Amino acid sequence: MFSTVPSTESEDNRRKEVVAEGDAQPNITSVKEASPKENPPPALENEADSAIVTWDGPNDPTNPRNWSLKVKWYITLLISVNNLSATYASSSPSATAPFIEHAFHSSREVSYFVTTAFLLGYVFGPVLWGPGSEMFGRRAVLIPTLIAFTLTHLGQGLAQNMRTLIVTRFLSGFFACAPLNNSGGVMADIWETERRVPASSLLFTSIFLGPTLGPTVAGFIVSSRASWRWVFWVEMIFAGVCTIISFLFMPETYGPYILRRKARIFKNKDLRVEGEVKWTFGIFLEKTIFRPFKMLAQEPILVLITIYSSMVYAVLYALLEAFPVIFIDRHGLTISQNGLIFLGVAIGTTIGALSNIWINGGRYKILVREWRGFPPPERLLYPATIGGPLLVVGSFWLGWAGAYKAVPWYVPALATVVIGAAICLIFLSCLTYLVDTYLMYAASAFAASTMIRSATAAAFPLFTTQMFNNMGIQWAGTLIGLIAAVLAPIPFIFLKYGARIRTRSQFAPCIDLEIAKQLAAEKEAREKGGGV
């Protein structure tokens, strides 16, 4: 989607004018005011007018978009590691299920709820953390939630009953989703449109690496002489290191908040910050509850993309419970060896992220320029057209190769690479498609999609083991493969009919369709001029 070639100001500003109207975060350029150090507070023409505080020209060093590439990549790496910590914590306790069952005399199904409780926190957290970062800035939300996320591990490591463990796991997920929820906003704060693909790919890779590395590390912990509680202590150490580094080195990146601090220098109550949302309780409810679910009820694009991404996300967490059935019960691997199988998924997601850069990187840069900043969103769906069939193949491969002891364990293990690549390709494609489809309403679309996706993923670990045991590994894999096959045509449908569907949407701006008319008119004018 983006490259290292700088974007033109006209293209980027066109995107910013649209984005500034609604949910997504604008990259604000200088409009009226000069540096507050050089000029007095702006005079108002009349009482009804209010001056706008904005950047000191297009090269203002305080604008996050103007920071050096070194700083931008440092921030990208930092939030990626934060995301890795959050998603690592979501999955690592899956290896402790038998030990928790024994320690607290609970059923195996209740022990699975340790993973589900964390994912349920992902359902409710975005309601607060997304709007909170727009009200108080990214850093003001990130640091307190990272501290809270770290401290909730005390309740898990010291828990003496299942209730304490489940409640603190829910709270961990509730706070851990803050860096996940705001990482896309930080990317928009610091990266120009054309340069965002490599950074976004790194970001999403970290999100998928976490759930795969968690069981790997936890498998070795529970197989050692250490107590199963060390799974939670390692999570806490990881989260604590990320918290300290973020506290010391994470800058504020949200443009309107930076400008708000600048506005305080003027000490003029009539000043307003360009792109800033004046929050009220009504606006809060509209953006976090009413609009997301209204869009979910009215937007077929959002509905289908949410269904597809939810299924893909759920498959990732279903593997936490499916792998022990396949590789421990059927193929006789140890817990630590079973954890290593997740490295196949990690390798696959990395391949998927690199493939996304290769497919969309340079091509999308050209499209952004050709389409004056607003290329057709459907052009982002090509990775999903590859990932969809791969997920079908990987699911059948894992199920039928994993069902028989006579088949060596590494044969189904290779299927996990295919599944990992498929998950990453579909997920990256779907989420970027939502952004470019809804633009200023992308945050609301993301809120609806995230809540449904997290709720779906939270449910899968509760019944995955029973499904693979009762149906048989091969038929459980077949069921997942068939569902993937039913959903695989969705990207192809939108490639063909997406533009037509968007014209009937109440929330999709369809700017690319207006630009298409302009380009056609200009081409016709050139042809007529050449004919004359």
C-alpha positions in Angstrom: 0.0 0.0 0.0 2.8 2.4 0.8 6.5 2.8 -0.1 9.5 4.9 0.8 8.7 7.4 -1.9 7.3 10.6 -0.5 3.7 11.3 -1.3 2.7 14.6 -2.9 1.2 17.2 -0.7 -1.9 17.6 -2.8 -2.8 13.9 -2.6 -2.2 13.7 1.1 -4.1 16.9 1.8 -7.1 15.6 -0.1 -7.3 12.6 2.1 -6.9 14.7 5.2 -9.7 17.0 4.3 -12.1 14.1 4.1 -10.7 12.3 7.1 -10.9 15.4 9.3 -14.7 15.4 9.0 -15.3 12.3 11.1 -13.7 9.4 13.0 -10.3 8.8 11.5 -7.4 11.0 12.5 -6.3 13.8 10.2 -2.8 14.8 9.3 -3.2 18.5 9.8 -1.2 21.0 7.8 -0.7 24.6 8.2 -3.8 26.7 7.4 -3.7 30.0 9.2 -1.4 30.4 12.1 2.4 30.8 12.3 4.6 29.8 15.2 3.3 30.9 18.6 6.8 31.9 19.6 7.0 34.4 16.8 3.5 35.8 16.6 1.0 37.0 19.1 -2.3 35.2 19.5 -4.4 35.6 16.4 -6.9 38.3 16.3 -10.6 37.5 15.8 -12.4 39.3 13.0 -15.6 39.2 15.1 -17.0 37.5 18.2 -18.7 34.8 16.1 -15.4 33.7 14.5 -12.7 31.6 16.2 -9.1 31.3 15.1 -7.7 27.9 14.2 -4.5 26.7 15.8 -2.6 24.5 13.4 0.9 23.5 12.3 3.6 26.1 11.5 3.7 25.3 7.8 4.1 21.9 6.0 7.5 21.3 7.6 6.6 21.9 11.2 9.0 19.6 13.2 6.3 19.1 15.9 4.0 17.5 13.3 4.4 13.7 13.7 4.2 13.3 10.0 7.4 15.3 9.7 9.5 13.2 12.1 12.4 11.3 10.7 12.1 7.8 9.3 14.3 6.6 12.1 11.9 8.0 14.8 8.8 6.7 12.9 10.3 3.2 12.6 11.2 3.3 16.3 7.6 4.2 17.3 6.3 1.5 14.9 8.6 -1.1 16.5 7.6 0.0 20.0 3.9 -0.4 19.4 4.5 -3.6 17.6 6.3 -5.0 20.6 3.4 -3.8 22.9 1.0 -5.6 20.6 3.1 -8.7 20.7 3.0 -8.6 24.5 -0.8 -8.2 24.6 -1.5 -11.0 22.2 1.2 -13.3 23.7 -0.7 -13.0 27.0 -3.9 -14.0 25.3 -2.7 -17.4 24.3 0.1 -18.6 26.6 -2.2 -19.9 29.4 -3.6 -22.4 26.9 -0.7 -24.7 27.9 -1.7 -24.5 31.6 -5.2 -26.0 31.2 -4.4 -29.4 32.7 -2.5 -27.9 35.6 -5.2 -25.3 36.4 -7.8 -28.0 36.2 -5.8 -30.1 38.8 -4.9 -27.1 41.0 -8.4 -25.7 41.3 -10.4 -29.0 40.9 -12.3 -27.6 38.0 -13.5 -29.1 34.8 -11.4 -29.0 31.6 -14.1 -26.8 30.0 -13.8 -24.2 32.8 -10.0 -24.2 32.4 -10.5 -23.3 28.7 -12.4 -20.2 29.9 -9.0 -18.7 31.0 -8.4 -17.9 27.3 -12.0 -16.9 26.6 -12.1 -14.5 29.5 -9.1 -12.6 28.2 -10.7 -12.3 24.7 -13.9 -11.1 26.2 -11.9 -8.1 27.5 -11.1 -7.3 23.9 -14.9 -7.0 23.3 -15.5 -4.3 25.8 -12.2 -2.4 25.9 -12.4 -0.7 22.5 -15.5 1.2 23.6 -13.3 3.3 26.0 -9.8 3.2 24.6 -10.5 4.4 21.1 -12.5 7.6 22.0 -10.2 8.0 25.1 -7.2 8.4 22.9 -9.0 11.1 20.9 -10.0 13.0 24.1 -6.8 12.8 26.0 -4.1 11.7 23.5 -2.5 8.4 22.6 0.0 8.4 25.4 -2.5 9.3 28.2 -4.4 6.1 27.3 -1.4 3.9 26.5 0.7 4.3 29.6 -2.1 3.8 32.3 -3.5 0.8 30.5 -0.1 -0.8 30.1 0.5 -0.3 33.9 -2.9 -1.8 34.7 -2.3 -4.7 32.2 1.0 -5.5 34.0 -0.5 -5.3 37.5 -3.4 -7.6 36.7 -0.9 -10.5 36.3 -0.4 -10.4 40.1 -4.0 -11.8 40.5 -3.2 -14.5 37.9 0.1 -15.6 39.3 -1.2 -15.5 42.9 -4.7 -16.8 42.3 -6.0 -19.3 44.8 -9.3 -20.1 43.0 -10.7 -20.1 39.5 -12.9 -17.0 40.1 -9.9 -14.8 40.8 -8.0 -16.2 37.8 -10.9 -15.6 35.4 -11.7 -12.1 36.6 -8.1 -10.9 36.4 -7.8 -12.5 33.0 -10.8 -10.5 31.8 -9.3 -7.3 33.2 -6.0 -8.2 31.5 -7.7 -8.4 28.1 -9.7 -5.3 28.9 -6.5 -3.2 29.4 -4.3 -5.1 26.9 -6.6 -4.2 24.0 -5.7 -0.5 24.4 -2.4 -0.7 22.5 -4.0 -3.0 20.0 -7.0 -0.7 19.5 -4.9 2.5 19.1 -2.0 1.1 17.1 -3.8 1.9 13.8 -4.4 5.4 14.9 -0.7 5.9 15.7 0.2 4.5 12.3 -2.1 7.2 10.8 -0.6 9.8 13.0 3.0 9.3 11.9 3.0 7.7 8.4 2.0 9.2 5.1 -0.5 7.2 3.1 1.9 5.8 0.6 4.5 4.7 3.2 2.2 2.8 5.5 2.2 -0.7 4.0 5.5 -2.0 5.4 4.8 -0.4 8.8 1.3 -1.8 8.9 2.5 -5.2 7.9 5.0 -5.2 10.8 2.2 -4.2 13.1 -0.2 -6.9 12.0 2.6 -9.5 12.0 3.3 -8.8 15.7 -0.5 -9.2 16.4 -0.4 -12.7 14.9 3.0 -13.7 16.3 1.8 -13.2 19.9 -0.9 -16.0 19.9 1.6 -18.3 18.2 4.6 -17.6 20.5 2.6 -17.8 23.7 2.0 -21.6 23.6 5.5 -22.2 22.5 7.1 -20.5 25.5 4.4 -21.7 27.9 4.9 -25.3 26.7 8.6 -25.2 27.8 7.7 -23.6 31.1 5.1 -26.2 32.2 7.4 -29.0 30.9 10.2 -27.8 33.2 10.5 -27.9 36.9 8.9 -24.4 37.2 5.4 -24.0 38.4 2.6 -23.4 35.9 2.2 -20.0 37.6 5.5 -18.9 35.9 3.5 -18.7 32.7 1.8 -15.7 34.2 5.0 -14.3 35.7 6.7 -14.4 32.4 3.7 -12.6 30.9 4.0 -10.0 33.6 7.8 -9.5 33.1 7.2 -9.0 29.3 4.4 -6.6 29.9 6.4 -4.7 32.6 9.4 -4.2 30.3 7.1 -2.9 27.6 5.5 -0.6 30.0 8.8 0.9 31.3 10.1 1.4 27.8 6.8 3.0 26.6 6.7 5.3 29.7 10.3 6.5 29.1 10.3 6.8 25.3 6.8 6.8 23.7 6.0 10.3 22.5 2.5 11.7 21.9 1.6 11.3 18.3 -2.1 12.5 18.1 -2.0 15.7 16.1 -5.1 17.5 17.6 -3.8 16.8 21.1 -0.3 18.2 20.2 -2.0 21.3 18.8 -4.2 21.5 21.9 -1.1 21.9 24.0 0.1 24.5 21.5 -3.2 26.4 21.9 -2.7 26.7 25.6 0.3 29.0 24.9 -2.1 31.6 23.5 -4.4 31.5 26.5 -7.3 32.5 24.3 -10.5 30.6 25.0 -11.8 31.4 21.5 -9.0 29.4 19.8 -10.0 26.0 18.4 -7.8 23.1 17.2 -8.3 22.0 13.6 -9.5 18.4 13.4 -10.4 18.2 17.1 -13.6 16.6 18.2 -15.6 18.4 20.9 -16.6 15.4 23.0 -19.9 15.2 24.7 -21.7 12.2 26.2 -24.0 12.1 23.2 -21.1 12.1 20.8 -19.4 9.4 22.8 -22.5 7.1 22.6 -22.9 7.9 18.9 -19.3 7.0 18.0 -18.9 4.0 20.3 -22.4 2.3 20.4 -25.0 3.7 18.1 -23.1 4.3 14.9 -21.0 1.1 14.9 -24.1 -1.1 15.3 -26.1 1.1 12.9 -23.4 0.5 10.3 -23.4 -3.2 11.1 -27.1 -3.3 10.5 -27.1 -1.4 7.2 -23.7 -2.0 5.5 -23.4 -5.3 3.6 -19.7 -4.6 3.1 -19.1 -4.3 6.8 -21.2 -7.3 7.6 -19.5 -9.7 5.2 -16.0 -8.4 6.0 -16.8 -8.8 9.7 -18.1 -12.3 9.2 -15.0 -13.3 7.2 -12.4 -11.7 9.5 -14.2 -13.1 12.6 -14.0 -16.6 11.2 -10.3 -16.2 10.4 -9.5 -14.7 13.8 -11.5 -17.5 15.5 -9.6 -20.2 13.6 -6.3 -18.7 15.0 -7.5 -19.2 18.6 -9.2 -22.5 17.9 -5.8 -23.9 17.0 -4.8 -23.4 20.7 -7.1 -26.3 21.6 -7.0 -28.2 18.4 -3.2 -28.7 18.3 -3.0 -30.7 21.6 -5.7 -33.1 20.2 -3.8 -33.6 17.0 -0.2 -33.5 18.1 -0.2 -34.7 21.7 -3.2 -37.1 21.8 -2.9 -38.5 18.3 0.9 -38.2 17.4 2.4 -38.5 20.9 4.3 -35.2 21.1 5.1 -33.6 24.5 3.6 -30.3 25.6 6.8 -28.5 24.8 7.0 -30.1 21.3 3.3 -29.2 20.7 4.2 -25.6 21.5 6.9 -25.6 18.8 4.2 -26.5 16.2 2.9 -23.0 16.7 6.1 -21.7 15.1 4.7 -23.0 11.8 1.8 -20.5 12.2 4.3 -17.8 13.1 6.4 -18.5 10.0 3.2 -18.5 7.9 2.0 -15.1 9.2 5.5 -13.6 8.5 5.3 -15.0 4.9 1.8 -13.5 4.6 2.9 -10.1 5.8 5.9 -10.1 3.4 3.6 -11.2 0.6 1.2 -8.4 1.4 4.1 -5.9 1.0 5.1 -7.5 -2.3 1.5 -7.5 -3.7 0.3 -4.1 -2.5 3.4 -2.1 -1.7 4.7 -0.6 -4.9 1.4 -1.1 -6.8 -0.7 0.9 -4.3 1.8 3.8 -4.3 1.2 4.2 -8.1 -2.6 3.9 -7.6 -2.6 6.6 -4.9 -0.9 9.0 -7.3 -3.1 8.0 -10.3 -6.3 8.3 -8.3 -5.3 11.6 -6.6 -5.1 10.1 -3.1 -8.3 7.9 -3.3 -7.8 4.7 -5.3 -10.7 2.2 -5.4 -10.6 0.3 -2.1 -11.2 -3.0 -3.9 -7.7 -2.9 -5.2 -6.6 -3.8 -1.7 -8.4 -7.2 -1.8 -6.0 -9.1 -4.0 -4.1 -10.7 -1.0 -7.4 -12.0 0.3 -8.1 -13.7 -3.0 -5.0 -15.7 -2.4 -5.5 -16.2 1.3 -9.0 -17.5 1.0 -8.2 -20.6 -1.1 -5.0 -21.2 1.0 -7.1 -21.3 4.2 -9.4 -24.0 2.6 -6.4 -26.0 1.6 -4.6 -25.6 4.9 -7.7 -26.7 6.9 -8.3 -29.9 4.9 -4.6 -30.6 5.0 -4.3 -30.2 8.8 -7.5 -32.3 9.4 -6.8 -35.2 7.2 -3.1 -35.4 7.7 -3.4 -35.0 11.4 -6.1 -37.6 11.9 -3.9 -40.6 11.3 -1.0 -41.8 13.4 0.6 -43.4 10.3 1.2 -40.0 8.8 4.3 -38.4 10.3 3.7 -35.4 12.6 5.6 -33.0 10.3 3.1 -33.4 7.5 0.2 -31.8 9.4 2.7 -29.4 11.0 3.5 -28.1 7.5 -0.2 -27.2 7.0 0.1 -24.7 9.9 2.5 -22.6 7.7 -0.2 -22.4 5.0 -2.9 -21.6 7.6 -0.7 -18.8 9.1 -0.1 -17.2 5.7 -3.8 -17.4 4.8 -4.9 -15.9 8.1 -2.5 -12.9 7.7 -3.3 -12.3 4.0 -7.1 -12.3 4.6 -6.9 -10.2 7.8 -4.6 -7.5 6.4 -6.7 -7.3 3.2 -10.0 -7.1 5.0 -9.0 -4.4 7.6 -7.3 -2.1 5.1 -10.3 -2.5 2.8 -12.6 -1.3 5.6 -10.3 1.8 6.2 -10.3 2.9 2.5 -14.0 2.1 2.1 -15.3 4.1 5.0 -12.5 6.7 5.5 -14.0 9.2 8.1 -16.2 6.4 9.5 -13.5 3.8 9.6 -13.2 4.0 13.4 -16.9 3.2 13.8 -16.6 0.3 11.3 -13.5 -1.0 13.2 -15.3 -0.8 16.5 -18.2 -2.9 15.3 -15.9 -5.4 13.6 -13.6 -5.7 16.6 -16.4 -6.4 19.1 -17.9 -9.1 16.9 -14.6 -10.6 15.9 -13.3 -10.8 19.6 -16.6 -12.3 20.8 -16.4 -15.0 18.1 -12.8 -15.8 18.9 -13.6 -15.9 22.6 -16.3 -18.6 22.0 -14.2 -21.0 19.9 -11.8 -22.3 22.6 -14.8 -23.4 24.6 -15.9 -26.1 22.1 -12.9 -26.7 19.9 -11.6 -29.7 21.8 -15.0 -31.3 22.0 -15.5 -30.7 18.3 -12.2 -32.4 17.3 -12.7 -35.3 19.7 -16.4 -36.0 18.9 -16.4 -35.3 15.2 -12.9 -36.7 14.5 -9.9 -34.6 13.6 -10.5 -35.1 9.8 -14.2 -34.1 9.9 -13.6 -31.1 12.2 -10.9 -29.9 9.8 -13.3 -30.5 6.9 -16.0 -28.4 8.6 -13.6 -25.5 9.1 -12.4 -25.9 5.5 -16.0 -25.9 4.2 -16.8 -22.7 6.1 -13.7 -21.2 4.7 -14.7 -22.3 1.2 -18.1 -20.7 1.6 -16.5 -17.4 2.7 -13.6 -17.4 0.3 -15.6 -15.8 -2.6 -16.3 -12.6 -0.6 -13.2 -10.7 -1.8 -14.0 -11.8 -5.4 -17.5 -10.5 -5.0 -16.3 -7.1 -3.8 -13.7 -6.9 -6.6 -16.5 -7.2 -9.1 -19.5 -5.5 -7.4 -17.9 -3.5 -4.5 -18.1 -0.2 -6.3 -21.8 -0.7 -7.1 -22.5 -1.7 -3.5 -20.7 1.3 -2.1 -22.9 3.7 -4.2 -25.9 2.6 -2.1 -24.0 3.0 1.2 -24.9 5.7 3.7 -21.4 5.8 5.1 -19.0 5.0 2.2 -17.8 8.4 0.7 -17.1 6.8 -2.8 -14.6 9.5 -3.6 -12.8 7.3 -6.1 -16.0 7.2 -8.2 -16.1 11.0 -8.4 -12.4 11.0 -9.3 -13.1 8.4 -12.0 -15.6 10.8 -13.5 -13.1 13.6 -13.4 -10.4 11.4 -15.0 -12.8 10.3 -17.7 -13.8 13.9 -18.4 -10.1 15.0 -18.6 -9.3 12.2 -20.9 -12.2 13.1 -23.2 -11.1 16.7 -23.2 -7.6 15.7 -24.1 -8.8 13.5 -26.9 -11.0 16.3 -28.3 -8.1 18.8 -28.0 -5.8 16.4 -29.8 -8.4 15.9 -32.5 -8.7 19.6 -33.1 
